[in-house]
């Protein structure tokens, strides 16, 4: 007796496993995102980093402007 849906099962089972894996990874990232932010909040404070970058960019732009107009 010939199995009519053998090739379809061979294709759909790995696709279903892949989709389930993607959903599992996205849900674990979603639920672990907040605790990771609370743990590393002091180390990687976004506002402090952006202020430091603005000051550095201002200093480099100042030196570039001075060197350009000489």
PQR file of N, CA, C, O and H, with PARSE charges and radii, in Angstrom:
ATOM      1  N   UNK A   1       0.841  -1.182   0.000 -0.4000 1.5000
ATOM      2  CA  UNK A   1       0.000   0.000   0.000 -0.0000 2.0000
ATOM      3  C   UNK A   1       0.893   1.256   0.000  0.5500 1.7000
ATOM      4  O   UNK A   1       1.839   1.351   0.782 -0.5500 1.4000
ATOM      5  N   UNK A   2       0.592   2.185  -0.857 -0.4000 1.5000
ATOM      6  CA  UNK A   2       1.392   3.397  -0.999 -0.0000 2.0000
ATOM      7  C   UNK A   2       0.960   4.435   0.032  0.5500 1.7000
ATOM      8  O   UNK A   2      -0.232   4.634   0.266 -0.5500 1.4000
ATOM      9  H   UNK A   2      -0.176   2.108  -1.492  0.4000 1.0000
ATOM     10  N   UNK A   3       1.941   5.093   0.645 -0.4000 1.5000
ATOM     11  CA  UNK A   3       1.627   6.139   1.626 -0.0000 2.0000
ATOM     12  C   UNK A   3       1.465   7.466   0.880  0.5500 1.7000
ATOM     13  O   UNK A   3       2.450   7.987   0.359 -0.5500 1.4000
ATOM     14  H   UNK A   3       2.909   4.931   0.455  0.4000 1.0000
ATOM     15  N   UNK A   4       0.268   8.021   0.813 -0.4000 1.5000
ATOM     16  CA  UNK A   4       0.051   9.204  -0.035 -0.0000 2.0000
ATOM     17  C   UNK A   4       0.666  10.490   0.518  0.5500 1.7000
ATOM     18  O   UNK A   4       1.076  11.350  -0.261 -0.5500 1.4000
ATOM     19  H   UNK A   4      -0.533   7.597   1.236  0.4000 1.0000
ATOM     20  N   UNK A   5       0.740  10.640   1.835 -0.4000 1.5000
ATOM     21  CA  UNK A   5       1.208  11.914   2.385 -0.0000 2.0000
ATOM     22  C   UNK A   5       2.592  11.796   3.022  0.5500 1.7000
ATOM     23  O   UNK A   5       2.940  12.588   3.898 -0.5500 1.4000
ATOM     24  H   UNK A   5       0.407   9.941   2.468  0.4000 1.0000
ATOM     25  N   UNK A   6       3.371  10.826   2.596 -0.4000 1.5000
ATOM     26  CA  UNK A   6       4.688  10.627   3.197 -0.0000 2.0000
ATOM     27  C   UNK A   6       5.602  11.822   2.938  0.5500 1.7000
ATOM     28  O   UNK A   6       6.290  12.301   3.840 -0.5500 1.4000
ATOM     29  H   UNK A   6       3.088  10.182   1.884  0.4000 1.0000
ATOM     30  N   UNK A   7       5.597  12.302   1.677 -0.4000 1.5000
ATOM     31  CA  UNK A   7       6.476  13.431   1.341 -0.0000 2.0000
ATOM     32  C   UNK A   7       6.015  14.709   2.034  0.5500 1.7000
ATOM     33  O   UNK A   7       6.840  15.523   2.450 -0.5500 1.4000
ATOM     34  H   UNK A   7       5.038  11.913   0.944  0.4000 1.0000
ATOM     35  N   UNK A   8       4.705  14.886   2.159 -0.4000 1.5000
ATOM     36  CA  UNK A   8       4.209  16.076   2.846 -0.0000 2.0000
ATOM     37  C   UNK A   8       4.587  16.049   4.319  0.5500 1.7000
ATOM     38  O   UNK A   8       4.989  17.070   4.875 -0.5500 1.4000
ATOM     39  H   UNK A   8       4.035  14.225   1.822  0.4000 1.0000
ATOM     40  N   UNK A   9       4.462  14.888   4.954 -0.4000 1.5000
ATOM     41  CA  UNK A   9       4.846  14.782   6.365 -0.0000 2.0000
ATOM     42  C   UNK A   9       6.336  15.028   6.533  0.5500 1.7000
ATOM     43  O   UNK A   9       6.769  15.654   7.500 -0.5500 1.4000
ATOM     44  H   UNK A   9       4.136  14.058   4.502  0.4000 1.0000
ATOM     45  N   UNK A  10       7.115  14.528   5.582 -0.4000 1.5000
ATOM     46  CA  UNK A  10       8.565  14.716   5.656 -0.0000 2.0000
ATOM     47  C   UNK A  10       8.932  16.197   5.560  0.5500 1.7000
ATOM     48  O   UNK A  10       9.956  16.618   6.096 -0.5500 1.4000
ATOM     49  H   UNK A  10       6.763  14.019   4.796  0.4000 1.0000
ATOM     50  N   UNK A  11       8.110  16.978   4.887 -0.4000 1.5000
ATOM     51  CA  UNK A  11       8.374  18.408   4.744 -0.0000 2.0000
ATOM     52  C   UNK A  11       7.785  19.216   5.894  0.5500 1.7000
ATOM     53  O   UNK A  11       8.439  20.121   6.413 -0.5500 1.4000
ATOM     54  H   UNK A  11       7.277  16.636   4.451  0.4000 1.0000
ATOM     55  N   UNK A  12       6.556  18.900   6.298 -0.4000 1.5000
ATOM     56  CA  UNK A  12       5.863  19.731   7.283 -0.0000 2.0000
ATOM     57  C   UNK A  12       6.348  19.514   8.709  0.5500 1.7000
ATOM     58  O   UNK A  12       6.290  20.442   9.515 -0.5500 1.4000
ATOM     59  H   UNK A  12       6.024  18.165   5.877  0.4000 1.0000
ATOM     60  N   UNK A  13       6.817  18.333   9.042 -0.4000 1.5000
ATOM     61  CA  UNK A  13       7.273  18.101  10.419 -0.0000 2.0000
ATOM     62  C   UNK A  13       8.502  18.955  10.746  0.5500 1.7000
ATOM     63  O   UNK A  13       8.504  19.587  11.803 -0.5500 1.4000
ATOM     64  H   UNK A  13       6.864  17.579   8.387  0.4000 1.0000
ATOM     65  N   UNK A  14       9.554  19.017   9.906 -0.4000 1.5000
ATOM     66  CA  UNK A  14      10.677  19.918  10.230 -0.0000 2.0000
ATOM     67  C   UNK A  14      10.277  21.390  10.222  0.5500 1.7000
ATOM     68  O   UNK A  14      10.801  22.176  11.011 -0.5500 1.4000
ATOM     69  H   UNK A  14       9.552  18.503   9.047  0.4000 1.0000
ATOM     70  N   UNK A  15       9.352  21.772   9.336 -0.4000 1.5000
ATOM     71  CA  UNK A  15       8.887  23.166   9.328 -0.0000 2.0000
ATOM     72  C   UNK A  15       8.162  23.497  10.627  0.5500 1.7000
ATOM     73  O   UNK A  15       8.349  24.578  11.186 -0.5500 1.4000
ATOM     74  H   UNK A  15       8.926  21.134   8.695  0.4000 1.0000
ATOM     75  N   UNK A  16       7.344  22.581  11.105 -0.4000 1.5000
ATOM     76  CA  UNK A  16       6.645  22.803  12.373 -0.0000 2.0000
ATOM     77  C   UNK A  16       7.606  22.887  13.541  0.5500 1.7000
ATOM     78  O   UNK A  16       7.419  23.701  14.446 -0.5500 1.4000
ATOM     79  H   UNK A  16       7.192  21.703  10.651  0.4000 1.0000
ATOM     80  N   UNK A  17       8.633  22.052  13.526 -0.4000 1.5000
ATOM     81  CA  UNK A  17       9.639  22.099  14.594 -0.0000 2.0000
ATOM     82  C   UNK A  17      10.391  23.422  14.542  0.5500 1.7000
ATOM     83  O   UNK A  17      10.674  24.015  15.583 -0.5500 1.4000
ATOM     84  H   UNK A  17       8.784  21.391  12.791  0.4000 1.0000
ATOM     85  N   UNK A  18      10.716  23.888  13.345 -0.4000 1.5000
ATOM     86  CA  UNK A  18      11.422  25.164  13.202 -0.0000 2.0000
ATOM     87  C   UNK A  18      10.562  26.329  13.681  0.5500 1.7000
ATOM     88  O   UNK A  18      11.059  27.224  14.365 -0.5500 1.4000
ATOM     89  H   UNK A  18      10.486  23.406  12.499  0.4000 1.0000
ATOM     90  N   UNK A  19       9.288  26.326  13.332 -0.4000 1.5000
ATOM     91  CA  UNK A  19       8.386  27.391  13.779 -0.0000 2.0000
ATOM     92  C   UNK A  19       8.230  27.356  15.296  0.5500 1.7000
ATOM     93  O   UNK A  19       8.220  28.403  15.944 -0.5500 1.4000
ATOM     94  H   UNK A  19       8.884  25.599  12.777  0.4000 1.0000
ATOM     95  N   UNK A  20       8.109  26.154  15.866 -0.4000 1.5000
ATOM     96  CA  UNK A  20       7.999  26.040  17.325 -0.0000 2.0000
ATOM     97  C   UNK A  20       9.270  26.531  18.007  0.5500 1.7000
ATOM     98  O   UNK A  20       9.202  27.151  19.068 -0.5500 1.4000
ATOM     99  H   UNK A  20       8.117  25.304  15.340  0.4000 1.0000
ATOM    100  N   UNK A  21      10.426  26.263  17.411 -0.4000 1.5000
ATOM    101  CA  UNK A  21      11.697  26.730  17.978 -0.0000 2.0000
ATOM    102  C   UNK A  21      11.790  28.253  17.935  0.5500 1.7000
ATOM    103  O   UNK A  21      12.248  28.876  18.893 -0.5500 1.4000
ATOM    104  H   UNK A  21      10.482  25.760  16.549  0.4000 1.0000
ATOM    105  N   UNK A  22      11.358  28.850  16.830 -0.4000 1.5000
ATOM    106  CA  UNK A  22      11.384  30.315  16.717 -0.0000 2.0000
ATOM    107  C   UNK A  22      10.452  30.942  17.745  0.5500 1.7000
ATOM    108  O   UNK A  22      10.812  31.931  18.383 -0.5500 1.4000
ATOM    109  H   UNK A  22      10.986  28.344  16.052  0.4000 1.0000
ATOM    110  N   UNK A  23       9.263  30.383  17.914 -0.4000 1.5000
ATOM    111  CA  UNK A  23       8.319  30.915  18.902 -0.0000 2.0000
ATOM    112  C   UNK A  23       8.885  30.770  20.309  0.5500 1.7000
ATOM    113  O   UNK A  23       8.760  31.687  21.121 -0.5500 1.4000
ATOM    114  H   UNK A  23       8.970  29.579  17.396  0.4000 1.0000
ATOM    115  N   UNK A  24       9.504  29.636  20.607 -0.4000 1.5000
ATOM    116  CA  UNK A  24      10.089  29.413  21.928 -0.0000 2.0000
ATOM    117  C   UNK A  24      11.210  30.407  22.215  0.5500 1.7000
ATOM    118  O   UNK A  24      11.286  30.956  23.314 -0.5500 1.4000
ATOM    119  H   UNK A  24       9.605  28.891  19.948  0.4000 1.0000
ATOM    120  N   UNK A  25      12.077  30.639  21.240 -0.4000 1.5000
ATOM    121  CA  UNK A  25      13.187  31.584  21.434 -0.0000 2.0000
ATOM    122  C   UNK A  25      12.658  32.998  21.616  0.5500 1.7000
ATOM    123  O   UNK A  25      13.162  33.735  22.464 -0.5500 1.4000
ATOM    124  H   UNK A  25      12.016  30.193  20.347  0.4000 1.0000
ATOM    125  N   UNK A  26      11.654  33.395  20.839 -0.4000 1.5000
ATOM    126  CA  UNK A  26      11.123  34.754  20.972 -0.0000 2.0000
ATOM    127  C   UNK A  26      10.432  34.951  22.319  0.5500 1.7000
ATOM    128  O   UNK A  26      10.542  36.020  22.920 -0.5500 1.4000
ATOM    129  H   UNK A  26      11.245  32.796  20.150  0.4000 1.0000
ATOM    130  N   UNK A  27       9.721  33.930  22.797 -0.4000 1.5000
ATOM    131  CA  UNK A  27       9.066  34.061  24.102 -0.0000 2.0000
ATOM    132  C   UNK A  27      10.075  34.100  25.243  0.5500 1.7000
ATOM    133  O   UNK A  27       9.901  34.864  26.192 -0.5500 1.4000
ATOM    134  H   UNK A  27       9.631  33.062  22.309  0.4000 1.0000
ATOM    135  N   UNK A  28      11.121  33.294  25.166 -0.4000 1.5000
ATOM    136  CA  UNK A  28      12.134  33.342  26.227 -0.0000 2.0000
ATOM    137  C   UNK A  28      12.845  34.686  26.223  0.5500 1.7000
ATOM    138  O   UNK A  28      13.150  35.221  27.289 -0.5500 1.4000
ATOM    139  H   UNK A  28      11.262  32.673  24.394  0.4000 1.0000
ATOM    140  N   UNK A  29      13.119  35.246  25.040 -0.4000 1.5000
ATOM    141  CA  UNK A  29      13.735  36.575  24.993 -0.0000 2.0000
ATOM    142  C   UNK A  29      12.795  37.620  25.582  0.5500 1.7000
ATOM    143  O   UNK A  29      13.227  38.506  26.320 -0.5500 1.4000
ATOM    144  H   UNK A  29      12.872  34.811  24.174  0.4000 1.0000
ATOM    145  N   UNK A  30      11.507  37.515  25.253 -0.4000 1.5000
ATOM    146  CA  UNK A  30      10.536  38.490  25.744 -0.0000 2.0000
ATOM    147  C   UNK A  30      10.439  38.459  27.266  0.5500 1.7000
ATOM    148  O   UNK A  30      10.395  39.511  27.904 -0.5500 1.4000
ATOM    149  H   UNK A  30      11.157  36.796  24.653  0.4000 1.0000
ATOM    150  N   UNK A  31      10.406  37.265  27.854 -0.4000 1.5000
ATOM    151  CA  UNK A  31      10.258  37.167  29.303 -0.0000 2.0000
ATOM    152  C   UNK A  31      11.563  37.388  30.049  0.5500 1.7000
ATOM    153  O   UNK A  31      11.537  37.721  31.234 -0.5500 1.4000
ATOM    154  H   UNK A  31      10.442  36.410  27.336  0.4000 1.0000
ATOM    155  N   UNK A  32      12.704  37.211  29.392 -0.4000 1.5000
ATOM    156  CA  UNK A  32      13.984  37.448  30.059 -0.0000 2.0000
ATOM    157  C   UNK A  32      14.512  38.857  29.829  0.5500 1.7000
ATOM    158  O   UNK A  32      15.514  39.243  30.432 -0.5500 1.4000
ATOM    159  H   UNK A  32      12.725  36.940  28.429  0.4000 1.0000
ATOM    160  N   UNK A  33      13.864  39.623  28.978 -0.4000 1.5000
ATOM    161  CA  UNK A  33      14.371  40.953  28.650 -0.0000 2.0000
ATOM    162  C   UNK A  33      14.322  41.884  29.856  0.5500 1.7000
ATOM    163  O   UNK A  33      15.307  42.566  30.136 -0.5500 1.4000
ATOM    164  H   UNK A  33      13.050  39.310  28.489  0.4000 1.0000
ATOM    165  N   UNK A  34      13.223  41.932  30.566 -0.4000 1.5000
ATOM    166  CA  UNK A  34      13.096  42.816  31.725 -0.0000 2.0000
ATOM    167  C   UNK A  34      14.077  42.476  32.846  0.5500 1.7000
ATOM    168  O   UNK A  34      14.746  43.381  33.343 -0.5500 1.4000
ATOM    169  H   UNK A  34      12.422  41.378  30.338  0.4000 1.0000
ATOM    170  N   UNK A  35      14.195  41.219  33.266 -0.4000 1.5000
ATOM    171  CA  UNK A  35      15.178  40.928  34.318 -0.0000 2.0000
ATOM    172  C   UNK A  35      16.600  41.261  33.902  0.5500 1.7000
ATOM    173  O   UNK A  35      17.395  41.711  34.728 -0.5500 1.4000
ATOM    174  H   UNK A  35      13.651  40.483  32.862  0.4000 1.0000
ATOM    175  N   UNK A  36      16.934  41.049  32.637 -0.4000 1.5000
ATOM    176  CA  UNK A  36      18.285  41.389  32.193 -0.0000 2.0000
ATOM    177  C   UNK A  36      18.493  42.898  32.216  0.5500 1.7000
ATOM    178  O   UNK A  36      19.587  43.359  32.542 -0.5500 1.4000
ATOM    179  H   UNK A  36      16.288  40.684  31.966  0.4000 1.0000
ATOM    180  N   UNK A  37      17.465  43.680  31.878 -0.4000 1.5000
ATOM    181  CA  UNK A  37      17.592  45.134  31.962 -0.0000 2.0000
ATOM    182  C   UNK A  37      17.802  45.579  33.401  0.5500 1.7000
ATOM    183  O   UNK A  37      18.604  46.477  33.656 -0.5500 1.4000
ATOM    184  H   UNK A  37      16.577  43.306  31.613  0.4000 1.0000
ATOM    185  N   UNK A  38      17.098  44.966  34.346 -0.4000 1.5000
ATOM    186  CA  UNK A  38      17.268  45.347  35.747 -0.0000 2.0000
ATOM    187  C   UNK A  38      18.638  44.956  36.274  0.5500 1.7000
ATOM    188  O   UNK A  38      19.211  45.681  37.087 -0.5500 1.4000
ATOM    189  H   UNK A  38      16.446  44.236  34.139  0.4000 1.0000
ATOM    190  N   UNK A  39      19.174  43.830  35.832 -0.4000 1.5000
ATOM    191  CA  UNK A  39      20.486  43.388  36.309 -0.0000 2.0000
ATOM    192  C   UNK A  39      21.580  44.309  35.781  0.5500 1.7000
ATOM    193  O   UNK A  39      22.450  44.732  36.543 -0.5500 1.4000
ATOM    194  H   UNK A  39      18.709  43.240  35.172  0.4000 1.0000
ATOM    195  N   UNK A  40      21.550  44.624  34.495 -0.4000 1.5000
ATOM    196  CA  UNK A  40      22.625  45.388  33.873 -0.0000 2.0000
ATOM    197  C   UNK A  40      22.292  46.870  33.736  0.5500 1.7000
ATOM    198  O   UNK A  40      22.920  47.558  32.931 -0.5500 1.4000
ATOM    199  H   UNK A  40      20.843  44.281  33.876  0.4000 1.0000
ATOM    200  N   UNK A  41      21.326  47.383  34.493 -0.4000 1.5000
ATOM    201  CA  UNK A  41      20.890  48.771  34.304 -0.0000 2.0000
ATOM    202  C   UNK A  41      21.989  49.763  34.666  0.5500 1.7000
ATOM    203  O   UNK A  41      22.200  50.738  33.945 -0.5500 1.4000
ATOM    204  H   UNK A  41      20.816  46.824  35.147  0.4000 1.0000
ATOM    205  N   UNK A  42      22.696  49.527  35.779 -0.4000 1.5000
ATOM    206  CA  UNK A  42      23.734  50.471  36.197 -0.0000 2.0000
ATOM    207  C   UNK A  42      24.935  50.435  35.260  0.5500 1.7000
ATOM    208  O   UNK A  42      25.581  51.456  35.026 -0.5500 1.4000
ATOM    209  H   UNK A  42      22.525  48.735  36.365  0.4000 1.0000
ATOM    210  N   UNK A  43      25.222  49.271  34.736 -0.4000 1.5000
ATOM    211  CA  UNK A  43      26.390  49.155  33.875 -0.0000 2.0000
ATOM    212  C   UNK A  43      26.171  49.811  32.526  0.5500 1.7000
ATOM    213  O   UNK A  43      27.056  50.493  32.008 -0.5500 1.4000
ATOM    214  H   UNK A  43      24.697  48.442  34.926  0.4000 1.0000
ATOM    215  N   UNK A  44      24.995  49.604  31.958 -0.4000 1.5000
ATOM    216  CA  UNK A  44      24.729  50.086  30.607 -0.0000 2.0000
ATOM    217  C   UNK A  44      23.572  51.078  30.635  0.5500 1.7000
ATOM    218  O   UNK A  44      22.527  50.835  30.032 -0.5500 1.4000
ATOM    219  H   UNK A  44      24.276  49.050  32.378  0.4000 1.0000
ATOM    220  N   UNK A  45      23.755  52.172  31.318 -0.4000 1.5000
ATOM    221  CA  UNK A  45      22.708  53.183  31.374 -0.0000 2.0000
ATOM    222  C   UNK A  45      22.724  53.961  30.062  0.5500 1.7000
ATOM    223  O   UNK A  45      23.735  54.563  29.699 -0.5500 1.4000
ATOM    224  H   UNK A  45      24.605  52.369  31.808  0.4000 1.0000
ATOM    225  N   UNK A  46      21.621  53.944  29.370 -0.4000 1.5000
ATOM    226  CA  UNK A  46      21.570  54.507  28.022 -0.0000 2.0000
ATOM    227  C   UNK A  46      21.739  56.024  28.054  0.5500 1.7000
ATOM    228  O   UNK A  46      22.391  56.592  27.178 -0.5500 1.4000
ATOM    229  H   UNK A  46      20.799  53.456  29.665  0.4000 1.0000
ATOM    230  N   UNK A  47      21.160  56.682  29.054 -0.4000 1.5000
ATOM    231  CA  UNK A  47      21.251  58.140  29.090 -0.0000 2.0000
ATOM    232  C   UNK A  47      22.686  58.589  29.338  0.5500 1.7000
ATOM    233  O   UNK A  47      23.135  59.569  28.742 -0.5500 1.4000
ATOM    234  H   UNK A  47      20.631  56.221  29.766  0.4000 1.0000
ATOM    235  N   UNK A  48      23.415  57.886  30.211 -0.4000 1.5000
ATOM    236  CA  UNK A  48      24.811  58.256  30.456 -0.0000 2.0000
ATOM    237  C   UNK A  48      25.657  58.043  29.209  0.5500 1.7000
ATOM    238  O   UNK A  48      26.512  58.864  28.877 -0.5500 1.4000
ATOM    239  H   UNK A  48      23.050  57.090  30.695  0.4000 1.0000
ATOM    240  N   UNK A  49      25.412  56.949  28.532 -0.4000 1.5000
ATOM    241  CA  UNK A  49      26.194  56.671  27.333 -0.0000 2.0000
ATOM    242  C   UNK A  49      25.925  57.707  26.252  0.5500 1.7000
ATOM    243  O   UNK A  49      26.850  58.119  25.552 -0.5500 1.4000
ATOM    244  H   UNK A  49      24.717  56.282  28.802  0.4000 1.0000
ATOM    245  N   UNK A  50      24.677  58.133  26.103 -0.4000 1.5000
ATOM    246  CA  UNK A  50      24.374  59.092  25.050 -0.0000 2.0000
ATOM    247  C   UNK A  50      24.959  60.463  25.377  0.5500 1.7000
ATOM    248  O   UNK A  50      25.400  61.169  24.470 -0.5500 1.4000
ATOM    249  H   UNK A  50      23.925  57.798  26.671  0.4000 1.0000
ATOM    250  N   UNK A  51      24.974  60.857  26.656 -0.4000 1.5000
ATOM    251  CA  UNK A  51      25.571  62.144  27.029 -0.0000 2.0000
ATOM    252  C   UNK A  51      27.070  62.121  26.762  0.5500 1.7000
ATOM    253  O   UNK A  51      27.618  63.084  26.227 -0.5500 1.4000
ATOM    254  H   UNK A  51      24.616  60.284  27.392  0.4000 1.0000
ATOM    255  N   UNK A  52      27.735  61.033  27.127 -0.4000 1.5000
ATOM    256  CA  UNK A  52      29.166  60.933  26.877 -0.0000 2.0000
ATOM    257  C   UNK A  52      29.465  60.965  25.385  0.5500 1.7000
ATOM    258  O   UNK A  52      30.446  61.578  24.964 -0.5500 1.4000
ATOM    259  H   UNK A  52      27.289  60.250  27.562  0.4000 1.0000
ATOM    260  N   UNK A  53      28.652  60.332  24.603 -0.4000 1.5000
ATOM    261  CA  UNK A  53      28.875  60.341  23.163 -0.0000 2.0000
ATOM    262  C   UNK A  53      28.660  61.735  22.586  0.5500 1.7000
ATOM    263  O   UNK A  53      29.381  62.139  21.674 -0.5500 1.4000
ATOM    264  H   UNK A  53      27.855  59.834  24.945  0.4000 1.0000
ATOM    265  N   UNK A  54      27.680  62.477  23.100 -0.4000 1.5000
ATOM    266  CA  UNK A  54      27.452  63.832  22.598 -0.0000 2.0000
ATOM    267  C   UNK A  54      28.651  64.720  22.908  0.5500 1.7000
ATOM    268  O   UNK A  54      29.078  65.507  22.064 -0.5500 1.4000
ATOM    269  H   UNK A  54      27.094  62.148  23.840  0.4000 1.0000
ATOM    270  N   UNK A  55      29.199  64.593  24.128 -0.4000 1.5000
ATOM    271  CA  UNK A  55      30.358  65.409  24.480 -0.0000 2.0000
ATOM    272  C   UNK A  55      31.559  65.047  23.619  0.5500 1.7000
ATOM    273  O   UNK A  55      32.283  65.932  23.162 -0.5500 1.4000
ATOM    274  H   UNK A  55      28.852  63.953  24.813  0.4000 1.0000
ATOM    275  N   UNK A  56      31.774  63.769  23.396 -0.4000 1.5000
ATOM    276  CA  UNK A  56      32.902  63.353  22.557 -0.0000 2.0000
ATOM    277  C   UNK A  56      32.711  63.832  21.128  0.5500 1.7000
ATOM    278  O   UNK A  56      33.660  64.293  20.493 -0.5500 1.4000
ATOM    279  H   UNK A  56      31.186  63.050  23.767  0.4000 1.0000
ATOM    280  N   UNK A  57      31.491  63.725  20.618 -0.4000 1.5000
ATOM    281  CA  UNK A  57      31.234  64.175  19.254 -0.0000 2.0000
ATOM    282  C   UNK A  57      31.419  65.680  19.133  0.5500 1.7000
ATOM    283  O   UNK A  57      31.920  66.159  18.116 -0.5500 1.4000
ATOM    284  H   UNK A  57      30.720  63.350  21.134  0.4000 1.0000
ATOM    285  N   UNK A  58      31.021  66.435  20.159 -0.4000 1.5000
ATOM    286  CA  UNK A  58      31.199  67.876  20.124 -0.0000 2.0000
ATOM    287  C   UNK A  58      32.683  68.231  20.109  0.5500 1.7000
ATOM    288  O   UNK A  58      33.104  69.125  19.375 -0.5500 1.4000
ATOM    289  H   UNK A  58      30.614  66.045  20.985  0.4000 1.0000
ATOM    290  N   UNK A  59      33.474  67.529  20.921 -0.4000 1.5000
ATOM    291  CA  UNK A  59      34.916  67.804  20.950 -0.0000 2.0000
ATOM    292  C   UNK A  59      35.567  67.473  19.614  0.5500 1.7000
ATOM    293  O   UNK A  59      36.410  68.229  19.132 -0.5500 1.4000
ATOM    294  H   UNK A  59      33.132  66.803  21.517  0.4000 1.0000
ATOM    295  N   UNK A  60      35.191  66.368  19.019 -0.4000 1.5000
ATOM    296  CA  UNK A  60      35.793  66.013  17.733 -0.0000 2.0000
ATOM    297  C   UNK A  60      35.354  66.979  16.646  0.5500 1.7000
ATOM    298  O   UNK A  60      36.153  67.332  15.779 -0.5500 1.4000
ATOM    299  H   UNK A  60      34.506  65.754  19.411  0.4000 1.0000
ATOM    300  N   UNK A  61      34.098  67.415  16.674 -0.4000 1.5000
ATOM    301  CA  UNK A  61      33.650  68.386  15.675 -0.0000 2.0000
ATOM    302  C   UNK A  61      34.377  69.707  15.847  0.5500 1.7000
ATOM    303  O   UNK A  61      34.693  70.373  14.862 -0.5500 1.4000
ATOM    304  H   UNK A  61      33.448  67.128  17.379  0.4000 1.0000
ATOM    305  N   UNK A  62      34.648  70.096  17.097 -0.4000 1.5000
ATOM    306  CA  UNK A  62      35.380  71.329  17.350 -0.0000 2.0000
ATOM    307  C   UNK A  62      36.775  71.257  16.742  0.5500 1.7000
ATOM    308  O   UNK A  62      37.219  72.193  16.078 -0.5500 1.4000
ATOM    309  H   UNK A  62      34.391  69.555  17.898  0.4000 1.0000
ATOM    310  N   UNK A  63      37.464  70.141  16.974 -0.4000 1.5000
ATOM    311  CA  UNK A  63      38.818  70.010  16.433 -0.0000 2.0000
ATOM    312  C   UNK A  63      38.795  69.915  14.921  0.5500 1.7000
ATOM    313  O   UNK A  63      39.700  70.427  14.261 -0.5500 1.4000
ATOM    314  H   UNK A  63      37.103  69.381  17.514  0.4000 1.0000
ATOM    315  N   UNK A  64      37.790  69.275  14.359 -0.4000 1.5000
ATOM    316  CA  UNK A  64      37.699  69.194  12.901 -0.0000 2.0000
ATOM    317  C   UNK A  64      37.465  70.581  12.327  0.5500 1.7000
ATOM    318  O   UNK A  64      38.071  70.932  11.315 -0.5500 1.4000
ATOM    319  H   UNK A  64      37.055  68.859  14.895  0.4000 1.0000
ATOM    320  N   UNK A  65      36.603  71.381  12.948 -0.4000 1.5000
ATOM    321  CA  UNK A  65      36.343  72.731  12.449 -0.0000 2.0000
ATOM    322  C   UNK A  65      37.580  73.606  12.562  0.5500 1.7000
ATOM    323  O   UNK A  65      37.870  74.379  11.648 -0.5500 1.4000
ATOM    324  H   UNK A  65      36.111  71.096  13.770  0.4000 1.0000
ATOM    325  N   UNK A  66      38.316  73.503  13.662 -0.4000 1.5000
ATOM    326  CA  UNK A  66      39.527  74.302  13.811 -0.0000 2.0000
ATOM    327  C   UNK A  66      40.566  73.912  12.771  0.5500 1.7000
ATOM    328  O   UNK A  66      41.225  74.777  12.195 -0.5500 1.4000
ATOM    329  H   UNK A  66      38.080  72.875  14.404  0.4000 1.0000
ATOM    330  N   UNK A  67      40.710  72.645  12.534 -0.4000 1.5000
ATOM    331  CA  UNK A  67      41.719  72.216  11.569 -0.0000 2.0000
ATOM    332  C   UNK A  67      41.288  72.553  10.139  0.5500 1.7000
ATOM    333  O   UNK A  67      42.141  72.743   9.272 -0.5500 1.4000
ATOM    334  H   UNK A  67      40.174  71.942  13.002  0.4000 1.0000
ATOM    335  N   UNK A  68      40.002  72.630   9.885 -0.4000 1.5000
ATOM    336  CA  UNK A  68      39.525  72.917   8.538 -0.0000 2.0000
ATOM    337  C   UNK A  68      39.750  74.384   8.178  0.5500 1.7000
ATOM    338  O   UNK A  68      40.074  74.692   7.031 -0.5500 1.4000
ATOM    339  H   UNK A  68      39.309  72.476  10.590  0.4000 1.0000
ATOM    340  N   UNK A  69      39.583  75.294   9.141 -0.4000 1.5000
ATOM    341  CA  UNK A  69      39.668  76.720   8.838 -0.0000 2.0000
ATOM    342  C   UNK A  69      41.077  77.281   8.979  0.5500 1.7000
ATOM    343  O   UNK A  69      41.263  78.488   8.830 -0.5500 1.4000
ATOM    344  H   UNK A  69      39.320  75.044  10.073  0.4000 1.0000
ATOM    345  N   UNK A  70      42.051  76.467   9.256 -0.4000 1.5000
ATOM    346  CA  UNK A  70      43.426  76.991   9.362 -0.0000 2.0000
ATOM    347  C   UNK A  70      44.032  77.240   8.028  0.5500 1.7000
ATOM    348  O   UNK A  70      45.178  77.679   7.943 -0.5500 1.4000
ATOM    349  H   UNK A  70      41.900  75.486   9.378  0.4000 1.0000
TER
END
